Amino acid sequence: MADIDISHVKEAGEAKLKNVKNTVSSLVASVRTEVEQKQQKVEHTPFAIHHANLVYTYPGEGGLGKEEGEIKKDMTLVVSEEGTIEAIFPTKDTDRVSAIPATYKPLDAEGRYLLPGLINVHTHLFNTGESLPSNTMTKEAQAEQRQKMLSGPGHVALRGMTRRMANELLYSGVTTIRTVGDIAFDTVDLRDDVQDGKVLGPRILASGPMLAGVNGHGAPLLSMECPDKEQALKNIHTLLDNGVNAVKIAATGGVTDAKKIGDAGAPQLTEDIMAVIVEEAHKSGIIVAAHAQSLEGVKRALRAGVDTIEHGAALDDEALALFHNNPKSLNGYSALTPTLSAIYPETDLDPKELDLSDVARGNAEIVGKTMTEGAQRAVKEKLNILVGTDTAMPYVTQYNTWRELDFLVRYAGMTKAQALFAATTENAKVLGLAEVTGALKEGLSADLLVVNDNPLEDLRALDKPDLVVANGVPVWHPQATHFPKVDAALDTL
């Protein structure tokens, strides 16, 4: 790449900017092995990125962002030793450039686009998303898998998978995640290691296992069963005692482990049981998500006070009113996570390619149409809409968060700026992290990604970032492991 033109810079600024030799591209070119990436030290070395085009999105009406975003060209963003955004100003302000301490590493973005790190509020870290064989979805198979995963060698393997999948998310530009259904409490352990600076990773809200009805969605592999309010109370205390900072309940049946056509979306947990779980979690300030794939399931969960509905269904006026005003929720309203990434592969791709059973495909077709209708109505009614993909499900890889934004634009009616707003600022707000991350704002955590092209024009620009910064720590050469067959199939949707 050509050297930057600094003829316009004052003498004090010239001395500093002439030493800007480490561009984002040259640093990215210093390829590290996968092992070296995983062992990258968490070191908060202060740095400044010059000549970046900053991508801004803004709040709009209701829970949506404004329809148009903004690009602020040729800007400098300074990251402090503590890993926060210390300053943002035009690079042509040479007095401020020259005032940056010499200990701050200078980087030249050379006109690339810099935006907040993405947030994915619906992740599972037990699988790559390349496939989820149908023969592993029976209750018997899941019970066997759970026994193996909680054994000594199995737990080591699960722990390794959890950390590798978190890395894949990070390398793709996702700097904050919420897990919503784990086999054990490995995501809690990983969250703590990230917070303590022992390993590099995304910021994590960790759920541990889901809470479901007897033989309910995710049980026995991913869920603890709640036959009554007493056991539900015991189960939520088990989660809290193990340190979760997110909770997921299964209000209805799901697609992948359905036993018969019609199971997906069928109500499972009662409203009373869900209310006990929600109330107990909220006492600790913990956000509660609900898997719900029917209107009745959605309304039961909302009346119980859940904070986010995962997947959703076609919405009526009662449901919309509860989304807008839900006094039992933490925020006084509830949000919808459409997870369109999870449904379109199951409804539109060859089921043999995904190894979907006839029952799973039939259920996907039933709930898929209503999920899209619900997302479209949510956009029209300006609900608080979140971005989550349901990673680990069939053809929902850890690295394809950008596709959910694309689906929300093409199939739900959002603009690109609104989708970006949802994946950053809105996600952060609903998760209770608005004062931590989700925007390019001085004082917030430096959770950033740098991409070659303008994502407000083409969301595919987010697919392979040049640089990812997590809590102020740069991830050099961030290369997620892609599956060409999966990507080619998803490109047809």
Number of C-alpha atoms within 10 A of each C-alpha: 7 5 11 15 9 12 8 10 20 15 13 14 21 16 12 18 21 13 11 16 14 14 18 21 19 14 16 18 12 9 14 15 9 13 8 10 18 15 12 17 13 19 14 17 16 21 24 22 24 28 22 25 25 23 22 19 26 19 16 14 12 14 23 26 26 19 17 14 18 13 16 14 16 19 20 25 25 25 29 20 17 16 24 24 25 20 17 19 15 18 20 18 14 19 14 16 23 18 11 18 12 10 10 16 17 22 24 22 27 20 18 21 26 31 27 30 30 32 33 30 28 22 26 28 28 26 20 25 22 20 18 19 13 18 14 15 21 16 20 12 14 19 17 14 18 18 13 15 19 15 13 9 11 15 18 14 15 21 20 13 17 20 21 19 25 28 26 24 28 29 30 28 37 32 30 27 26 23 27 28 29 24 25 23 19 23 27 22 16 23 23 17 14 18 16 11 14 14 18 27 30 28 23 24 22 28 32 29 26 30 29 31 26 16 16 26 32 28 23 25 24 23 25 27 22 24 16 16 16 11 14 23 19 13 19 22 15 14 22 19 9 15 16 23 22 25 29 28 30 30 34 27 29 25 28 25 24 25 17 13 16 18 23 26 27 17 23 19 26 20 18 15 21 30 21 18 26 29 20 16 24 18 9 10 13 22 23 26 29 32 26 31 30 26 22 18 26 31 23 24 30 31 19 22 30 32 28 30 29 29 31 31 28 20 22 12 8 10 19 19 15 21 28 18 15 19 15 20 24 23 16 14 23 27 26 25 26 31 27 27 28 24 26 20 23 26 19 16 16 13 16 9 15 20 17 23 18 14 19 27 23 21 26 27 17 20 24 24 15 19 27 24 18 24 28 21 19 25 19 13 15 17 22 25 29 33 28 29 30 32 30 21 25 27 29 31 28 32 27 27 27 26 20 24 31 21 20 26 18 12 13 22 17 24 21 25 26 29 29 30 32 33 27 28 25 29 29 25 18 23 22 16 15 16 13 17 29 29 27 25 18 15 16 19 26 32 32 26 26 27 23 18 18 19 20 21 10 11 20 17 17 25 17 20 22 27 25 29 26 26 29 25 26 23 23 21 22 24 23 21 17 16 14 9 11 19 15 10 15 18 8 9 10
